[in-house]
């Protein structure tokens, strides 16, 4: 994993994983109809956007960690 000032570069990692998992030629499945492929593509795009745009904040009060 690439690191950026001590933190993981998640965008680069997600992009690499996405490229590694793509089916050759961009085909999802030969027997999937067009509406099914559109639905899968939409879900994939939403999951990717959510992953790239999300972040967590850690807080430490001296005793416990809190993840927001």
Secondary structure as GFF3:
##gff-version 3
##sequence-region A 1 68
A	DSSP	beta_strand	3	4	.	.	.	ID=ss1
A	DSSP	beta_strand	7	8	.	.	.	ID=ss2
A	DSSP	alpha_helix	10	21	.	.	.	ID=ss3
A	DSSP	three_ten_helix	24	26	.	.	.	ID=ss4
A	DSSP	alpha_helix	34	53	.	.	.	ID=ss5
A	DSSP	beta_strand	58	60	.	.	.	ID=ss6
A	DSSP	beta_strand	65	67	.	.	.	ID=ss7
###
